[in-house]
Amino acid sequence: MDRLIVPQGTFPLRRYPRQTRDPLRAWDAADEYLLQHLFEEGLPGSGPLLIANDAFGALTVPLARHRPWMLSDSFLAHRGTEANLADCALPPESVRLLTSLEAPEGLCDLVLIKIPKSLALLEDQLFRLRPHLHPGTRIIGAGMAKAIHTSTLALFERILGPTTTSLARKKARLIFSSPDPALDPGTSPFPLRFRLEETGDLIVSHAGVFSRERLDIGTRFFLDHLPASSEEQTIVDLGCGNGVLGVTAARRNPRAHLVFTDESFMAVASAEENFRAAFGERQAQFRVTDALAGIPRGSADLILNNPPFHQENVVGDQIAWRMFREAKEVLREGGELRVVGNRHLGYHVKLKRLFGNCTVVAGNAKFVVLKTRR
Ligand SMILES: C[S@@+](CC[C@H](N)C(=O)[O-])C[C@H]1O[C@@H](n2cnc3c(N)ncnc32)[C@H](O)[C@@H]1O
């Protein structure tokens, strides 16, 4: 097991979900740089500490004795941090987990922000954090230099106050920002809204949600090829984002029970708002979870999926694979998994290997919609 060795101690850390022989580390040079900096500079007083966007607890676990708040939009980050705390024999209550829709109580003395891939998510977080800062709060951002742009620093300047950066060390940089109480940054532009032409539904998306400004072109193509039926059935929108697939499927399948899943708290909250706006009290489930974890085996008639191709900065089809494998477990005998993907991703090969069958429902120059039956 990889060990993070920093001035605060030595910590065995793993990514989440856990895999045997995971070639990737659970931390990066920006985590090391920030922990080294905190050791050299010291933590201010014993006041409240907030850590945002820590992927697997690489900051939270070494700083657990300060009883930090750990804020993240990712269910995997929450579970990964808990698992790493347990491996380091640290009690779970040493950290207070917050979703990106929640806020710490009161004011923070120190805020550590790992720079997320989504600038929109960062912007929303800075707006949400601002009321929890006082003039003496120290705010330190950390990220790999390639993820810190002029636009990133401009956000800190515009929403919080004067901002400077450190020299790069092992291709990582730190950002230092001091809250300016006199600054008036206006209000957060999030959540965003767009109208779905076909149904007229107004789709709301919290910051950081996939394709929040307009319908993604792959999703648009998928919408033209969703099945319609008057049967009672269970339809799962797997990796639902703002829930646009599930909401549209619910319109075309009026007696269907919908289940929405995503590992992003903001995605599931958006899907729930969109479903409720369209259908009021119609029964549905909204689950923040990893792929289909917790959904009973053999319970679904139809699973819809537009798979992700990255987990934060790690690109690849391993999450799609995992989603397909879990879909096979959760479908009833004869149930269908319907997937949209870029042609070049070759999902049909994977689905055929896994299910023994796969047919093309529709295709255009860029995308294919595929279906497979259990
Ligand atoms: C390509 S987007 C599709 C979103 C939406 N279905 C659409 O078509 O607009 C993929 C979604 O999968 C979610 N996701 C990524 N990893 C996941 C995981 N391990 N479990 C559940 N959802 C995940 C992402 O948060 C994202 O919302």
The ligand as a Tripos MOL2 file, in Angstrom:
@<TRIPOS>MOLECULE
LIG
   27    29     1     0     0
SMALL
NO_CHARGES

@<TRIPOS>ATOM
      1 C1        -21.5510   12.0410  -19.0390 C.3       1 LIG1
      2 S1        -22.3600   12.5100  -17.5470 S.3       1 LIG1
      3 C2        -24.0680   12.1680  -17.9710 C.3       1 LIG1
      4 C3        -25.0570   12.9580  -17.1640 C.3       1 LIG1
      5 C4        -26.5150   12.8530  -17.6420 C.3       1 LIG1
      6 N1        -26.9630   11.4820  -17.6150 N.3       1 LIG1
      7 C5        -26.6460   13.4360  -19.0410 C.2       1 LIG1
      8 O1        -26.7080   12.6570  -20.0010 O.co2     1 LIG1
      9 O2        -26.6580   14.6800  -19.1500 O.co2     1 LIG1
     10 C6        -21.9040   11.1960  -16.4420 C.3       1 LIG1
     11 C7        -22.4240   11.3100  -15.0260 C.3       1 LIG1
     12 O3        -21.9150   10.1890  -14.2760 O.3       1 LIG1
     13 C8        -21.6430   10.6210  -12.9640 C.3       1 LIG1
     14 N2        -20.6920    9.6930  -12.3220 N.ar      1 LIG1
     15 C9        -19.3410    9.6520  -12.4420 C.ar      1 LIG1
     16 N3        -18.8370    8.6450  -11.7060 N.ar      1 LIG1
     17 C10       -19.8840    8.0420  -11.0950 C.ar      1 LIG1
     18 C11       -20.0040    6.9590  -10.1920 C.ar      1 LIG1
     19 N4        -18.9260    6.2860   -9.7810 N.pl3     1 LIG1
     20 N5        -21.2310    6.6180   -9.7600 N.ar      1 LIG1
     21 C12       -22.3390    7.3120  -10.1770 C.ar      1 LIG1
     22 N6        -22.2770    8.3500  -11.0340 N.ar      1 LIG1
     23 C13       -21.0790    8.7070  -11.4910 C.ar      1 LIG1
     24 C14       -21.1140   12.0290  -13.1390 C.3       1 LIG1
     25 O4        -21.2250   12.7740  -11.9120 O.3       1 LIG1
     26 C15       -22.0000   12.5540  -14.2710 C.3       1 LIG1
     27 O5        -23.1350   13.2130  -13.7620 O.3       1 LIG1
@<TRIPOS>BOND
     1     1     2 1
     2     2     3 1
     3     2    10 1
     4     3     4 1
     5     4     5 1
     6     5     6 1
     7     5     7 1
     8     7     8 2
     9     7     9 1
    10    10    11 1
    11    11    12 1
    12    11    26 1
    13    12    13 1
    14    13    14 1
    15    13    24 1
    16    14    15 ar
    17    14    23 ar
    18    15    16 ar
    19    16    17 ar
    20    17    18 ar
    21    17    23 ar
    22    18    19 1
    23    18    20 ar
    24    20    21 ar
    25    21    22 ar
    26    22    23 ar
    27    24    25 1
    28    24    26 1
    29    26    27 1
@<TRIPOS>SUBSTRUCTURE
     1 LIG1         1 GROUP 0 **** ****
